[in-house]
Amino acid sequence: MSENTTFKRIPIVAEPPRRANVGRIRMSTRVAALAILILIPITGLFRIDISSGFIILDRQIWFSDFFIVFGFWLSAACLLVILYSTMGTVFCGYVCPQGTASSWANNITSRLLGKRALINWGDEDKPSRLSSGKNHWSNWLQLSVKMLGAAMLLSIIPMLYFLPPDASWAFVTLQEDARFTNSLYWIYSVFVFITLANIALMRHYVCRYMCIYRMWQYLFKTKDTLHIQYDASRSDACTKCNYCVTVCPVDIDPRNTATFDSCTNCGECITACDSLHRKHGEPGLLSYKFGPRDDKITGNNRMDLSTLTQRVSWVLPVFLLAVSLFTWGLIDYDPNHMSVYRAEIEHGDTTRDYRINIANKLYHPAEVTLRVEGLSPDMYRLDEDSVAFTTAGRHNVNLHIKDGLPKGLHTISVHAQSTNGWQSRFQIQHLVERG
């Protein structure tokens, strides 16, 4: 090798400290949340029956199912308290369907019409402006079709919670079904119109000014709640940069967040800042942080989970109690119900007719047999001694007591037994004033 040979120095850019890709996590969480929202009613985990109430695991849940109702709401309340007091408004940024649809609409608009084409009502500092190279009818057509398709898809989701899966499929494929009327298509059209107006015009303005749910979360936020932290020690690196403010969907400055502001903890600003500084081998200036906001970031910026541990310590026992009540309610669940009451058909001064109401609370076939004790077979007439159900529902059976009983008070028991093992007894007092 010659002595005059020279070597060119190639600058080595150090790899930035590895951090979780907030944008990728956010997108995965939103997709998973939307999928779960659709799968919950389809799998029968939870639905709403207007005629009977809530449905959990194909079981009608009545208010008389106290342990299930109380356990469910108490456990949900405990989970929400933990989530809001520790993770803040992360539900809005990562799970909320409104936020997901609004972010999707912003992305598709920027891609088809330009980055400055986003809607900014009343914001003179950031006026909307179409890209001259993308302001073409084909792009507008693509945007319109995609917006309408998204609105039609999102509008079906609420109906999944009110219709069985096969009825929902009949609705989508335009088949006739006795469980819904044609007026449901008009209701669906109204939902599509409202959803389309929302994702096309409103978007994150709902999050900023109209969302009552966000106000509910404020009740549990503290100074230690998860928030966006700004590394002020490196403020010189963003003197001429305003990228994080530009991408913020709720139009705040992520470098100066407050305990009660509009921040949804979506992490859009973190992703934007990281994308710029990664080119220079440095981490971004924004990150998630637990703890007081006035703490300076040190070299090792790890999340302090002590607050989370303290909050969980007093809510966890209540949560475990709620889950135990809910589990016991499912184990002790009565799949059928029977009641007996007067039919209000009087024969002279005496009531001789009673109505036996049988309910099947499971969305599965069942057969219930009836028998009467306290009367001889020739002293009563039972319209049916067996009731067959193909799905959940109610059925009335008339019990007629004939003449000939001696004067006095007679105790009559009605017994019911189902093929699934359920059995019940209902006792009535029948008064005969004249023998």
ABEGO torsion letter per residue (X at the ends): XBAABBBBBBBBBBBBBBBBBAAAAAAAAAAAAAAAAAAAAAAGABBBBAAAEBBBGGBBBBAABAAAAAAAAAAAAAAAAAAAAAAEAAAAAAABAAAAAAAAAAAAAAAAAEAAABBBBGBAABBBBBBAAABBAAAAAAAAAAAAAAAAAAAAAAAAAABBAAAAAAAAAGBBBAABBAAAAAAAAAAAAAAAAAAAAAEAAAAAAABAAAAAAAAABBAABBBBBBBAAAAAAAAABAAAAAABAAGBBAABBBABBABAGAGAAAAAAAAAAAAAGBBBABBBBBEBAABBBBABBBBBAAAAAAAAAAAAAAAAAAAAAAAAAAAABBABBBBBBBAGBBBEABBABBBBBBBBABBBBBBBBBBBBGBBAAABBBABABBBBABBEBBBBBBBBBBGBBBEBBBBBBBBBBAAGBBBBBBBBBBBABX
